[in-house]
Amino acid sequence: MGKLAVNIPWSGGEFRLNNPVLAASGTFGYGVEFASYGPLEALGGLVTKGLSLRPMPGNPMPRIAETPCGMLNSIGLQNCGLERFMREYLPRLPRNGPKIIANIYARNLADFSELAATLSRAPGVAALEVNISCPNVEAGGLLFGQEARAAAGVTAAVKKFSGDLPVLVKLTPNVTDITEIARACADAGADMLSCINTLSGMGVDVRSRRFLLARRIGGLSGAAVKPVALRCVWQVAQAVSIPVIGVGGIYTAEDILEFILVGAWAVQIGTANFSRPDRIFALPAELSALMDELDIASCAAFRGTLA
């Protein structure tokens, strides 16, 4: 498995993964829920369900709808809250093997700072991923990730209290120019960027004449968004010098190599976890076999070699 190893550079040294396959936030629970489908140790890492300071009930039902080649969701960031996660879930996650990345979200800078400060001291947490696709109540509800200054502000706040942990910022594609947001986050201290979060979408039922989601608009994910995600990863990798993690519509080993080819250091598997909860565990071995077939010596050698 040596050729799959990834050593991602950041300001504190190297973020070492056994392989580039990570589970994406919001699709893998807190990690422990998927242990019956395969060995968590087989993964390069897992990103937890988004964590807030206090428990969140999420949006009303229905909040998931299947679409051609994907799904819409409007979960509303339901989660158990930071305290319960640290007490009940974090101790049950493996300490050897996959990197545990805590995804965090808040609606103001003070809460982001408190989340970062607490998790920076939590045994077993290896990094923080910042969800900036959430409303900033201090700016009238504008999403942090849709304006460069707001994105930079939350990045700097988290970085200030992140201690020895690298900080990833997860970018939204629902902007005019994702590279502008990427550069703002990089300049504010982000160590890595995750591209992309879901695209805004909507579904309706012509028979009932109703929206498919109770909140009407949700996030589109799955195979349908992969071309957008590839484009964003390629653009962002050209625009900043910090590493980029690819997210969006990944299901096969070939999908993974496509993202690495355009510049990603690693990838996150999301919607596939809903259709086949065991799928992610097969990907490292399938990736290794495909690399042998294509005579690719290592992920590092292949990364960013798009002609």
C-alpha positions as CSV (number, residue, x, y, z in Angstrom):
1,M,0.0,0.0,0.0
2,G,3.1,2.3,-0.1
3,K,2.1,3.8,-3.4
4,L,-1.2,5.0,-1.9
5,A,0.4,6.8,1.0
6,V,-0.2,10.6,0.9
7,N,1.9,13.1,2.9
8,I,0.1,16.4,2.6
9,P,2.2,19.4,3.5
10,W,0.9,22.1,5.8
11,S,2.3,24.8,8.0
12,G,2.9,22.4,10.9
13,G,4.7,19.7,8.9
14,E,3.0,16.8,7.1
15,F,-0.5,15.4,7.3
16,R,0.0,11.7,6.6
17,L,-2.7,9.5,5.2
18,N,-2.3,5.7,4.6
19,N,-4.3,6.3,1.4
20,P,-6.2,9.2,-0.3
21,V,-9.7,7.8,0.4
22,L,-11.7,9.7,3.1
23,A,-15.3,9.7,4.1
24,A,-17.1,13.0,3.5
25,S,-18.9,14.9,6.2
26,G,-22.6,14.4,6.5
27,T,-22.6,11.0,4.7
28,F,-20.8,8.8,7.2
29,G,-22.4,9.7,10.5
30,Y,-19.8,10.1,13.3
31,G,-17.8,7.2,11.8
32,V,-18.8,4.5,14.3
33,E,-22.1,3.8,12.5
34,F,-20.3,2.4,9.5
35,A,-18.0,0.0,11.4
36,S,-20.3,-2.9,10.6
37,Y,-19.9,-2.4,6.8
38,G,-16.1,-2.6,6.8
39,P,-12.9,-1.8,8.7
40,L,-12.5,1.9,9.4
41,E,-8.8,1.3,9.5
42,A,-8.9,0.7,5.8
43,L,-9.6,4.3,5.1
44,G,-7.2,7.2,4.9
45,G,-9.5,9.2,7.1
46,L,-13.1,10.2,7.9
47,V,-14.7,13.5,8.3
48,T,-17.4,13.6,11.0
49,K,-20.9,14.8,10.6
50,G,-21.0,18.6,11.1
51,L,-20.7,19.5,14.7
52,S,-22.2,22.6,16.4
53,L,-21.7,23.7,20.0
54,R,-25.2,22.6,21.0
55,P,-27.4,19.9,19.6
56,M,-29.4,20.8,16.4
57,P,-32.7,19.1,15.4
58,G,-32.3,19.7,11.7
59,N,-35.0,20.6,9.2
60,P,-38.5,19.1,9.0
61,M,-39.2,16.1,6.9
62,P,-39.0,15.3,4.0
63,R,-35.4,16.4,3.7
64,I,-33.8,13.9,1.3
65,A,-35.0,13.2,-2.3
66,E,-33.4,11.0,-5.0
67,T,-32.6,12.7,-8.3
68,P,-31.2,11.3,-11.6
69,C,-27.5,10.5,-10.8
70,G,-27.7,12.0,-7.4
71,M,-29.7,13.3,-4.5
72,L,-31.0,16.4,-2.9
73,N,-30.8,17.0,0.8
74,S,-31.8,19.6,3.3
75,I,-30.9,17.9,6.5
76,G,-30.3,21.2,8.3
77,L,-27.0,20.1,9.9
78,Q,-28.7,17.9,12.5
79,N,-26.2,16.7,15.1
80,C,-25.8,15.7,18.7
81,G,-23.7,18.7,19.7
82,L,-20.0,18.9,20.6
83,E,-20.2,17.7,24.2
84,R,-22.0,14.4,23.3
85,F,-19.8,13.8,20.3
86,M,-16.7,14.0,22.5
87,R,-18.2,11.9,25.2
88,E,-19.9,9.1,23.3
89,Y,-18.6,8.9,19.7
90,L,-14.9,10.1,19.6
91,P,-13.7,7.5,22.1
92,R,-15.1,4.7,19.9
93,L,-13.2,5.8,16.8
94,P,-9.9,4.0,16.0
95,R,-6.7,5.9,17.0
96,N,-4.5,4.1,14.5
97,G,-5.1,4.3,10.8
98,P,-7.7,6.7,9.6
99,K,-7.3,10.4,10.4
100,I,-10.3,11.7,12.3
101,I,-11.3,15.1,10.9
102,A,-13.9,17.1,12.8
103,N,-16.2,19.1,10.6
104,I,-17.5,22.2,12.4
105,Y,-20.1,24.8,11.7
106,A,-21.5,27.9,13.5
107,R,-23.4,31.1,12.7
108,N,-20.9,33.5,14.3
109,L,-17.2,33.8,14.8
110,A,-17.3,33.3,18.6
111,D,-18.9,29.9,18.2
112,F,-16.4,28.8,15.5
113,S,-13.6,29.9,17.8
114,E,-15.0,27.9,20.8
115,L,-15.4,24.8,18.6
116,A,-11.9,25.0,17.4
117,A,-10.4,25.6,20.8
118,T,-12.2,22.6,22.4
119,L,-11.5,20.2,19.5
120,S,-7.9,21.2,19.3
121,R,-7.4,19.6,22.7
122,A,-9.6,16.5,22.0
123,P,-7.6,13.2,21.9
124,G,-7.9,11.5,18.5
125,V,-8.9,14.5,16.5
126,A,-6.3,15.1,13.7
127,A,-7.7,18.1,11.8
128,L,-10.6,20.5,11.6
129,E,-12.8,21.0,8.5
130,V,-14.7,24.3,8.5
131,N,-18.1,24.4,6.9
132,I,-18.5,27.9,5.5
133,S,-21.7,27.0,3.7
134,C,-23.8,28.2,6.7
135,P,-25.5,31.6,7.4
136,N,-23.5,34.3,9.2
137,V,-26.0,35.9,11.5
138,E,-23.7,38.8,12.1
139,A,-24.0,39.6,8.4
140,G,-27.7,39.3,7.9
141,G,-27.7,35.7,7.0
142,L,-25.2,35.8,4.1
143,L,-23.4,32.5,3.9
144,F,-19.8,32.7,5.1
145,G,-18.6,31.0,2.0
146,Q,-20.2,33.3,-0.5
147,E,-18.2,36.4,0.3
148,A,-14.4,36.5,0.4
149,R,-14.1,38.8,3.5
150,A,-16.5,36.6,5.5
151,A,-14.7,33.4,4.4
152,A,-11.4,34.9,5.4
153,G,-12.8,36.0,8.8
154,V,-14.0,32.6,9.8
155,T,-10.8,30.9,8.5
156,A,-8.7,33.2,10.6
157,A,-10.9,32.7,13.7
158,V,-10.7,28.9,13.5
159,K,-6.9,29.0,12.7
160,K,-6.2,31.2,15.8
161,F,-7.7,28.5,18.1
162,S,-6.8,25.3,16.2
163,G,-3.6,24.6,18.2
164,D,-1.5,22.0,16.5
165,L,-4.3,20.8,14.1
166,P,-4.4,21.6,10.4
167,V,-7.4,23.6,9.2
168,L,-9.3,22.6,6.1
169,V,-12.0,24.9,4.7
170,K,-14.8,23.4,2.7
171,L,-15.7,25.6,-0.3
172,T,-19.2,26.1,-1.7
173,P,-19.6,26.0,-5.5
174,N,-22.5,28.4,-5.3
175,V,-20.4,31.5,-6.0
176,T,-19.5,33.5,-9.1
177,D,-15.7,32.8,-8.7
178,I,-14.6,30.0,-6.4
179,T,-11.0,30.9,-6.8
180,E,-11.6,34.3,-5.2
181,I,-12.9,32.6,-2.1
182,A,-10.1,30.0,-2.2
183,R,-7.5,32.7,-2.2
184,A,-9.1,34.6,0.6
185,C,-9.1,31.4,2.8
186,A,-5.5,30.6,1.9
187,D,-4.4,34.1,2.7
188,A,-6.2,33.9,6.0
189,G,-4.3,30.8,7.1
190,A,-6.2,27.8,5.8
191,D,-3.9,24.8,5.5
192,M,-6.0,22.9,2.9
193,L,-9.2,23.4,1.0
194,S,-12.0,20.9,0.4
195,C,-13.8,21.3,-3.0
196,I,-16.8,21.1,-3.2
197,N,-19.9,21.3,-1.0
198,T,-23.3,20.6,-2.6
199,L,-24.8,22.7,-5.4
200,S,-28.1,24.5,-4.7
201,G,-31.0,22.6,-6.3
202,M,-34.7,21.9,-6.1
203,G,-37.2,19.1,-6.9
204,V,-41.0,19.1,-7.4
205,D,-43.7,16.4,-7.8
206,V,-46.1,17.1,-10.7
207,R,-48.8,14.8,-9.3
208,S,-49.0,16.3,-5.8
209,R,-47.8,19.7,-7.0
210,R,-45.5,19.9,-4.0
211,F,-41.8,20.4,-3.4
212,L,-39.8,17.3,-2.8
213,L,-38.1,18.9,0.2
214,A,-39.9,20.6,3.1
215,R,-37.5,23.5,2.9
216,R,-37.9,23.6,-0.9
217,I,-34.3,24.2,-1.8
218,G,-31.5,21.7,-0.9
219,G,-28.0,20.6,-1.8
220,L,-27.5,18.5,-4.9
221,S,-24.7,15.8,-4.7
222,G,-23.7,12.6,-6.4
223,A,-22.5,11.7,-9.8
224,A,-24.3,14.6,-11.4
225,V,-22.0,17.1,-9.8
226,K,-18.7,15.4,-10.6
227,P,-17.9,17.6,-13.6
228,V,-18.5,20.7,-11.6
229,A,-16.3,19.4,-8.7
230,L,-13.5,18.5,-11.1
231,R,-13.6,22.0,-12.6
232,C,-13.5,23.6,-9.2
233,V,-10.6,21.4,-8.0
234,W,-8.6,22.2,-11.1
235,Q,-9.3,25.9,-10.9
236,V,-8.6,26.1,-7.2
237,A,-5.4,24.0,-7.4
238,Q,-4.1,26.5,-10.0
239,A,-5.1,29.5,-7.9
240,V,-3.6,28.6,-4.5
241,S,-0.4,27.0,-3.2
242,I,-2.1,25.0,-0.4
243,P,-3.3,21.4,-1.0
244,V,-6.8,20.7,-2.3
245,I,-9.1,17.8,-1.3
246,G,-11.5,16.7,-4.0
247,V,-15.2,16.0,-3.2
248,G,-18.2,15.4,-5.5
249,G,-19.6,12.4,-7.2
250,I,-16.8,9.9,-6.6
251,Y,-17.7,6.3,-6.8
252,T,-14.9,4.4,-8.6
253,A,-11.1,4.2,-8.5
254,E,-11.1,5.9,-11.9
255,D,-13.1,8.8,-10.4
256,I,-10.4,9.1,-7.7
257,L,-7.6,9.2,-10.2
258,E,-9.4,11.9,-12.2
259,F,-9.4,14.2,-9.2
260,I,-5.8,13.5,-8.4
261,L,-4.9,14.1,-12.1
262,V,-6.4,17.6,-11.9
263,G,-4.5,18.4,-8.7
264,A,-6.2,16.9,-5.6
265,W,-4.1,15.4,-2.9
266,A,-6.9,13.2,-1.6
267,V,-10.6,12.7,-2.1
268,Q,-13.8,12.4,0.0
269,I,-16.5,9.9,-0.7
270,G,-20.0,11.2,0.0
271,T,-23.3,10.2,-1.7
272,A,-22.0,6.8,-2.5
273,N,-22.2,6.0,1.2
274,F,-26.0,6.2,1.0
275,S,-26.4,3.9,-2.0
276,R,-23.7,1.4,-0.9
277,P,-22.5,1.9,2.6
278,D,-19.8,-0.8,2.1
279,R,-18.5,0.8,-1.2
280,I,-15.9,3.1,0.4
281,F,-14.0,0.2,2.0
282,A,-13.3,-1.4,-1.4
283,L,-11.9,1.7,-3.0
284,P,-8.3,1.7,-1.6
285,A,-7.7,-1.8,-3.0
286,E,-9.4,-1.0,-6.3
287,L,-7.3,2.2,-6.6
288,S,-4.1,0.2,-6.0
289,A,-5.1,-2.3,-8.7
290,L,-5.9,0.5,-11.2
291,M,-2.6,2.2,-10.5
292,D,-0.8,-1.0,-11.3
293,E,-2.8,-1.4,-14.5
294,L,-1.9,2.1,-15.6
295,D,1.7,1.9,-14.4
296,I,1.2,4.8,-11.9
297,A,4.0,4.6,-9.4
298,S,2.4,6.7,-6.7
299,C,-0.4,9.2,-6.0
300,A,2.3,11.9,-5.7
301,A,3.8,11.1,-9.1
302,F,0.4,11.3,-10.8
303,R,-1.0,14.3,-9.1
304,G,-1.5,17.4,-11.3
305,T,-0.1,15.8,-14.4
306,L,-3.0,16.8,-16.6
307,A,-1.7,17.7,-20.1
